[in-house]
Amino acid sequence: MTAMVSNPQHSIQSIKSANLVGILKAIVPRSFEKTFDGIPLEAINQAIKICIRGLTREQILTGLNTVRDSGFCPDPAMFRKWCLGITGFHTEQQ
């Protein structure tokens, strides 16, 4: 599965949600298992694909850096917020 994202500084890039899921699992393996316990991998991939749609590579890296720094694996919707620089449970960007 891939999501096409447009980056104003680069051409359109393809980001594979399955690769992103693997990276999340590698960064925070125990937290990943707790977050996605019992959910089929295909469903996780699909949810990530939906939630990264429209994000730039730099935004996704921002989300991954937040995962790294927090040591926590968020659900896909929270990961999108982290990619956009939104922390906590509110919707304002920091």
N, C-alpha and C positions, 0 to 999 in steps of 0.2 A: 504494500500500500504506500502510496506517495501523496503528498500534498504539495501543490504548486504554490510557491510564495513569490511575491514580487518584492524586490529590493531596489529602491530608487538608485542606489549606487552600483548595483550589479544587475546582470541579466536575470531572468526568471530562473530560480533554482528549485530543484526537486529535493525534498527532505523526506526520507523514508521513515514512516512512523514505527515500523518494526525495529529499525536501527535505534531510534530514539528510546523505545521501550527497553532495548538491550543496554543502552547507556545508563538509563535510570536504574536498572536492576544491578548494574555493575558498581555504580556509585554508592547506592544505599540498599544492599541486598536484603537485609532483615526487614527494614522499613517497607521496601517494595512488597515483600511477601505479606506483611501485615495489612498494607493498604489494599492489595488486590487478592486477598485470600479467597479462593474458591471461584474466582472469575476466570473464564477461559481466556487464553492468550489472544485469540482472535478478537474477542470483545474488547480487551485492553487496547490492542492495536487500532481498532476502529474508533474507540473513544479518543485516543491520542490524535488520530488523524483528523477527527472533527475539531478538536480543540486547538490544534496548531494551524488550522486553515487560515490563511491571510497573514501569518506572522513572518517576519524576516528571519534570516539565519542569526543575525545579531540579537534579536529579541529572544529566540530560542536559547541562545548561549547565556543570556541574562537569566532565564529560568533555570538552566542547568547549573549556573554558578550559585543560585540561591539554594538549590537542592544540595550542592556540595557544601556550602557554608552552614546550612541548617542541619544536615545529616538526616533529613526527613524526606520521605517520598510522598508528595501530595497526590490527591486525586487529579484526573485530567483537567477539570475546570479550574482548580486552584493553580495547577501548573501554568495554565494560560494566563491567569492573573499575575503570577510571578514573572512570566515572560514580558508582560506589559508594565512591569515595575510596580504593581499593586500588591501591597502587603496587608496582612490582616484580613478581616472579613468585610471591609468596606470596599467601595468601587473607585475611590479617587486614586489617581496615579501619584506616586511620591516624587 
